[in-house]
């Protein structure tokens, strides 16, 4: 075989390989889309959860913590500063 024939045969083989890979990927995408539609047709419909337009809280909103919380915070700060020196 001459170098020209080898080059032509390599080029044909490359085009055949690229075409085969492209065809495989196109078929893969098609199969995935069909499978997705089939699964969606068998799946139960998703429940619709309505988001509330307002939030109801059982606990009143306060800007200041209660006395016990303030005492605990002060003691924690005191202990931290005593350890640091």
C-alpha positions as CSV (number, residue, x, y, z in Angstrom):
1,X,0.0,0.0,0.0
2,X,1.2,3.4,-0.8
3,X,1.2,6.2,1.8
4,X,-1.7,7.9,0.0
5,X,-3.8,4.8,0.2
6,X,-3.0,4.4,3.9
7,X,-3.9,8.0,4.6
8,X,-7.2,7.6,2.7
9,X,-8.1,4.4,4.5
10,X,-7.3,6.1,7.9
11,X,-9.5,9.1,6.9
12,X,-12.4,6.7,6.0
13,X,-11.9,4.8,9.3
14,X,-12.0,8.1,11.2
15,X,-15.2,9.3,9.5
16,X,-16.8,5.9,10.2
17,X,-15.8,6.0,13.9
18,X,-17.1,9.6,14.3
19,X,-20.3,8.8,12.5
20,X,-20.9,5.7,14.7
21,X,-20.3,7.6,17.9
22,X,-22.6,10.4,16.7
23,X,-25.3,8.0,15.8
24,X,-25.0,6.2,19.1
25,X,-25.3,9.5,21.1
26,X,-28.3,10.5,19.1
27,X,-30.0,7.2,19.7
28,X,-29.1,7.4,23.4
29,X,-30.7,10.8,23.8
30,X,-33.8,9.6,22.0
31,X,-34.1,6.5,24.2
32,X,-33.7,8.6,27.3
33,X,-36.4,11.0,26.2
34,X,-38.8,8.1,25.4
35,X,-38.0,6.4,28.7
36,X,-38.7,9.7,30.6
37,X,-42.1,10.1,28.9
38,X,-43.0,6.5,29.7
39,X,-42.0,6.9,33.4
40,X,-43.9,10.2,33.7
41,X,-47.1,8.5,32.3
42,X,-46.9,5.7,35.0
43,X,-45.9,8.0,37.9
44,X,-48.6,9.4,40.1
45,X,-49.1,13.1,39.9
46,X,-47.1,15.2,42.3
47,X,-49.0,16.6,45.2
48,X,-49.6,20.3,45.0
49,X,-48.5,22.0,48.2
50,X,-49.9,25.5,48.5
51,X,-47.6,27.9,50.2
52,X,-49.3,30.0,52.9
53,X,-49.5,33.7,52.1
54,X,-48.8,34.5,55.7
55,X,-46.9,32.9,58.5
56,X,-48.7,32.1,61.7
57,X,-46.4,31.8,64.7
58,X,-47.6,30.5,68.0
59,X,-44.8,32.3,69.9
60,X,-45.0,36.1,70.2
61,X,-42.1,37.9,68.7
62,X,-39.9,39.6,71.3
63,X,-36.9,41.9,70.7
64,X,-35.4,41.2,74.1
65,X,-34.5,37.8,75.6
66,X,-35.9,36.8,79.0
67,X,-34.0,37.2,82.3
68,X,-32.8,33.6,82.5
69,X,-31.3,33.9,79.0
70,X,-29.5,37.1,79.8
71,X,-28.1,35.7,83.0
72,X,-26.8,32.6,81.1
73,X,-25.2,34.8,78.4
74,X,-23.5,37.0,81.1
75,X,-22.1,34.0,82.9
76,X,-20.8,32.5,79.7
77,X,-19.0,35.8,78.8
78,X,-17.6,36.1,82.3
79,X,-16.2,32.5,82.1
80,X,-14.7,33.1,78.7
81,X,-12.9,36.2,79.7
82,X,-11.7,34.6,83.0
83,X,-10.1,31.8,81.0
84,X,-8.4,34.1,78.5
85,X,-6.8,36.0,81.3
